[in-house]
């Protein structure tokens, strides 16, 4: 299982991106947290920004499609995109993640 994170500037952007990725079966779970406060240097200036973090849980076979979608639709010029492999995953959670998802009931 993989875990990916990105941040966006608003709750509505985060909710939209998270929902779209689940609806398109690009991840098995997307969690939105925020607001968080990010400190960084952008274009030579120290910046503090309020952001919302989206954490995606996904299987290896979803990684390329999720990465491509997030980069194509992300509102930032340079989006944070960190994708890591989970060292350990609960057996029941992994079984749930691997279960077929043929349709989404909205």
N, C-alpha and C positions, 0 to 999 in steps of 0.2 A: 504494500500500500504506500502511496505517496501523499504528501501534504504540501499544499501550495498556498502562498499568501500574497495578497496585494492590498493596497490602500486606495481609497478614493476620497473626494472632498465632502461628500454629503451622504446622509442616511439614505436618501432616495436613490442615488447612484449605486450605493452598495446593495440595496435591496433588489434593484433592477438587474444588476449584473449577477448576483447570486441566483435569483430566480431563473434567469435566462439560461444559465449554465446547467441547472438541474433539469429544466424543461427539455434541453437539447441533449441530455444524457452525457454531458461532458465531465461530470463529477458525480459521486454518489451522495455527497453532503456538502453544503455550503453554509458557513456560520458567519454572521455579521456581528461585530463588536464595535462599540464606540459610544461617544467619541473618545478618541485617543489623541494625545498631543505629540506630534513628531517634531524633532529638532534636527535640522540639516542645513547644509550650504547649497543654495541654488543660484546659479548664475552670479557667483561671487558674493552673495549676500547670506548672512546667517538668517535662517528662517525658522519660525515656529508656526506650525499649521495644525488645525483641528482636522482630523481625518477619521474615517471608519475603515476598519480592517475586515477583509473577507478571507476566511480560511476555508480552503477546499480540501476534501478528502477524495481521493481518486485512485483508480487502478492504473497500472502501468500502461495498459492499452488505451487509456484516455488522455495520457499526458500530452501528446503532440497536438491533438485537436483542441484541448482546453487552452494550452499555451497560445496557439494560433488565434483562437477566438478572443481571449483576453487582450492580447496585443492589438488585434484589429479593432476592438470596440472600446478600449480603455480611454477615458477622457484625458489622461495625462500624456504629455510629450514623452516623458521617460518614466513609465510605470515601474513601481517596485514589483518584481516577480521573483519569488524565491520558491524553489521546488526541491523538496528533500524526501529521502526515503525513510519511512518509519522503521525504527530498529525492531520494535515489537508491536504487535497488534493483537488484541483479544480475539480468540478463536471464533466466538459467536459474532462479533462485529465484522470480522473479515468474511465470514460465511454470508452474513447479511449483505455486505458490499458486493460480493460476487454473484448474488442472486440475480436472475434475469429481470430487467426492467423494460417490459414491452410497451407499456403505456403510462401516461401520467394523468391522473384524475385531478382536474383543477376545480 
